[in-house]
Amino acid sequence: MRRRPFLPVLLALAAGGCLSWTPGWRLPASRPGAGDAATLFAQGAETLARADSRPAVELAGRLFEAAAAADSTHTEALTRACEAYCLLGAGYTSGRAAKRALYARAITLCERAMASNPEFAARVSRGEPLSKAIEALGEREMGAMHFWVTAVSYRFKETLSPLAYPFNLRWIERQRAVLERMDAIDPQWGAGSLRFAWAVYYLALPARFGGDLERSRAIFDELIAAHPDSMLPRWGRAKYFYPKTKEREARRRDLEWVATREPSPHPDEYPWEAYFRADARRLLAR
């Protein structure tokens, strides 16, 4: 019988790609920081609202974290810090290790934002799984849930080999549970952002784990019809969906549309759309 020494190596690599860390709600409370939380948060929001470079996004993240240090119950500061590190990893960082660190940081911050809800914090401290404890979360925590799903999705897509996916199925189950909770609160939340997360969820999974390309396509089409001026659904369809279906010409049309648009001046959309446009131009230049 021939030896196959590469099999243990492959298994070790896959296991080493497991998503594992201490949840944010289990970490010791950070020492109170100096400064006024409201002022620091306002500075972070102003910085992120016009951020289109790595230094600007980094600064926004630091300001939001400083606001959260000054007030550990500041749900929105923790959420916006999570958002900033998601954007920093996706748009302004290269290399798996660097991205992995940023997404892990983002996930922890969003978990701390969720735990600013006293009932949720009590339930997870009693040992309830996330899939049950999130029943305590509501509208106030929608952003934290959204960017938690975003950070986990990026962590999967950009830092794990597909070989590691079967070792991380529990995270896919947690993602679905969080998305379902958000749906129960407001299925139209975020001007299509929640629907977009579902579209990415269905296309990212292999069929045997619940993936459904046609369902994903239908959601992208629905989003583009409902939000014709938004970059998000066309960028996402070009970046994630069409490479799966090998529709090269359709992908090129979406990328060209995004690449020639001006980012929305809306403060919640500008930093992301600045990244989408730069990314579309980069993909077209390949």
C-alpha positions in Angstrom: 0.0 0.0 0.0 1.4 3.4 -1.0 1.9 6.0 1.6 0.1 9.3 1.2 2.0 11.7 3.4 0.3 14.7 1.9 -3.1 13.8 3.4 -2.2 14.6 7.0 -0.6 17.9 5.8 -3.8 18.9 4.0 -5.9 18.1 7.0 -3.6 20.1 9.2 -3.8 23.0 6.8 -7.5 22.8 6.8 -7.8 22.6 10.5 -5.4 25.5 10.8 -7.8 27.6 8.8 -10.6 27.2 11.4 -12.2 30.4 12.5 -11.7 30.5 16.2 -11.3 33.2 18.8 -12.7 34.4 22.1 -16.0 36.1 21.5 -16.1 39.8 22.2 -18.6 39.4 25.0 -16.2 37.1 26.9 -13.3 39.5 26.8 -12.5 41.5 29.9 -13.9 45.0 29.8 -11.4 47.5 28.4 -9.9 50.1 30.8 -11.8 53.4 30.5 -10.1 55.7 28.0 -9.7 59.5 28.1 -11.8 61.9 26.2 -15.5 62.6 25.6 -17.3 59.7 23.8 -19.7 61.9 22.0 -17.0 64.1 20.6 -14.8 61.2 19.6 -17.7 59.5 17.9 -18.6 62.6 16.0 -15.0 63.0 14.8 -15.0 59.3 13.7 -18.2 59.7 11.8 -17.0 62.9 10.1 -13.8 61.2 9.1 -15.4 58.0 7.8 -18.1 60.0 5.9 -15.4 61.2 3.4 -12.8 58.5 3.7 -11.3 57.2 0.4 -7.8 56.2 1.6 -6.2 53.9 4.1 -5.1 56.6 6.5 -8.6 58.1 6.6 -10.3 54.7 7.3 -7.6 53.8 9.9 -8.2 57.2 11.7 -11.9 56.7 11.7 -11.5 53.2 13.2 -9.2 54.6 16.0 -11.6 57.4 16.8 -14.6 55.0 17.1 -12.5 52.7 19.3 -11.5 55.7 21.5 -15.2 56.6 21.8 -16.0 53.1 22.8 -13.2 53.1 25.4 -14.6 56.3 26.8 -18.1 54.7 27.0 -18.1 50.9 26.9 -21.8 50.8 26.3 -21.7 53.0 23.2 -23.3 50.5 20.8 -22.9 52.7 17.7 -19.2 53.5 18.3 -18.4 49.8 18.6 -20.5 49.1 15.5 -18.9 51.8 13.4 -15.4 50.7 14.5 -16.3 47.2 13.3 -17.5 48.8 10.0 -14.2 50.7 9.6 -12.1 47.6 10.1 -14.2 45.7 7.6 -13.7 48.4 5.0 -10.0 48.6 5.9 -9.5 44.9 5.3 -11.5 44.7 2.1 -10.4 47.9 0.4 -7.0 48.9 1.7 -5.2 45.8 2.9 -3.4 42.9 1.1 -2.1 39.6 2.4 -4.1 37.0 4.2 -2.5 37.4 7.6 -3.2 41.2 7.7 -6.7 40.8 6.5 -7.4 38.0 9.0 -6.3 40.2 11.8 -8.5 43.1 10.8 -11.6 40.9 10.3 -11.0 39.2 13.6 -10.8 42.7 15.2 -14.0 43.7 13.4 -15.9 40.6 14.6 -14.8 41.2 18.2 -16.0 44.8 18.1 -19.4 43.9 16.7 -19.7 41.2 19.3 -19.0 43.8 22.0 -21.7 46.0 20.4 -24.2 43.1 20.6 -23.2 42.6 24.3 -24.1 46.2 25.1 -27.7 44.8 25.1 -28.0 43.7 28.7 -30.4 40.8 27.9 -28.2 39.4 25.2 -25.1 39.7 27.5 -26.9 37.9 30.3 -28.0 35.1 27.9 -24.6 34.4 26.4 -23.0 34.6 29.9 -25.4 31.8 30.9 -24.0 29.7 28.0 -26.8 30.2 25.5 -25.6 29.8 21.9 -25.5 32.8 19.6 -28.4 31.4 17.6 -30.7 31.6 20.6 -29.2 34.7 22.4 -29.8 36.9 19.4 -33.5 36.7 20.0 -32.7 39.5 22.5 -31.3 41.8 19.9 -33.4 44.4 18.1 -33.3 47.5 15.9 -30.6 49.1 17.9 -28.2 46.2 17.2 -29.0 45.8 13.4 -25.8 47.5 12.4 -23.7 45.3 14.7 -25.4 42.1 13.3 -24.9 43.3 9.8 -21.2 44.1 10.1 -20.6 40.9 12.1 -22.0 38.9 9.1 -19.9 41.1 6.7 -16.7 40.5 8.7 -17.3 36.8 8.9 -18.1 36.7 5.2 -14.9 38.5 4.3 -12.9 36.3 6.6 -14.2 33.2 4.7 -13.7 34.7 1.3 -10.4 36.4 1.6 -8.4 34.4 4.2 -9.6 30.8 4.1 -8.9 28.1 1.5 -12.1 26.3 0.3 -10.5 23.2 1.8 -11.1 24.7 5.2 -14.9 25.4 4.7 -16.1 22.0 6.0 -14.2 22.7 9.3 -16.1 26.0 9.7 -19.7 25.0 9.1 -20.7 26.2 12.5 -19.9 29.7 11.4 -22.1 29.3 8.3 -24.9 28.3 10.7 -24.3 31.3 12.9 -24.3 33.6 9.9 -27.7 32.2 8.8 -29.1 32.6 12.3 -28.0 36.2 12.5 -29.4 37.0 9.0 -32.7 35.3 10.0 -32.9 37.4 13.1 -32.3 40.6 11.1 -35.1 39.5 8.7 -37.5 39.0 11.6 -36.8 42.6 12.7 -36.7 44.4 9.3 -36.3 42.5 6.1 -35.8 45.8 4.1 -33.1 47.2 6.5 -30.2 49.2 5.1 -31.7 50.1 1.7 -30.9 46.6 0.4 -27.9 45.8 2.5 -29.6 42.9 4.3 -30.9 41.5 1.0 -27.4 41.8 -0.4 -26.0 39.8 2.5 -28.4 37.0 1.6 -27.4 37.1 -2.0 -23.7 36.7 -1.1 -24.6 34.0 1.5 -26.4 31.9 -1.1 -23.7 32.2 -3.8 -20.8 31.6 -1.5 -22.0 28.2 -0.2 -21.5 25.0 -2.1 -24.9 23.5 -3.0 -24.5 20.7 -0.5 -24.4 23.2 2.3 -27.4 25.3 1.1 -25.9 27.3 -1.7 -28.3 28.4 -4.4 -27.0 30.4 -7.4 -30.5 31.0 -8.9 -31.8 32.4 -5.6 -28.7 34.6 -5.4 -29.3 35.8 -9.0 -32.9 36.7 -8.2 -31.9 38.8 -5.2 -29.3 40.7 -7.2 -31.8 41.4 -9.9 -34.4 42.5 -7.4 -31.9 44.8 -5.7 -30.8 46.5 -8.9 -34.4 47.1 -9.9 -35.3 48.5 -6.5 -32.0 50.6 -6.1 -31.0 51.5 -9.7 -28.5 54.1 -8.6 -26.7 52.1 -6.0 -23.3 50.7 -6.7 -23.5 47.9 -4.1 -25.6 45.3 -6.0 -23.9 45.8 -9.4 -20.4 45.7 -7.8 -21.3 42.6 -5.8 -22.8 40.8 -8.8 -19.7 41.5 -10.8 -17.2 40.7 -8.1 -18.8 37.6 -6.7 -21.7 36.2 -8.8 -20.6 36.4 -12.4 -17.2 34.8 -11.8 -19.2 31.8 -10.5 -21.4 31.6 -13.6 -18.7 32.6 -16.1 -20.8 35.4 -17.6 -17.8 37.5 -18.6 -19.5 40.1 -20.8 -22.2 40.8 -18.2 -19.5 41.1 -15.6 -17.6 43.7 -17.7 -20.8 45.8 -18.1 -21.4 45.9 -14.4 -17.8 46.8 -13.6 -17.8 49.5 -16.2 -21.1 51.0 -14.8 -19.5 51.1 -11.3 -16.2 52.4 -12.5 -17.7 55.4 -14.1 -20.1 56.4 -11.3 -19.4 59.1 -8.7 -19.7 57.8 -5.2 -22.9 58.9 -3.4 -22.4 61.9 -1.1 -24.4 60.2 1.6 -22.1 59.7 4.6 -23.1 56.1 5.1 -22.5 55.2 1.4 -19.5 57.4 0.3 -16.6 55.4 1.9 -18.0 52.1 0.6 -18.8 53.4 -2.9 -15.3 55.0 -3.2 -13.9 51.5 -2.5 -16.4 49.9 -5.0 -15.4 52.3 -7.8 -11.7 51.8 -7.1 -12.1 48.0 -7.0 -14.1 48.0 -10.2 -11.4 49.9 -12.0 -8.8 47.5 -10.6 -10.7 44.5 -11.8 -11.2 46.0 -15.3 -7.5 46.7 -15.6 -6.6 43.0 -15.0 
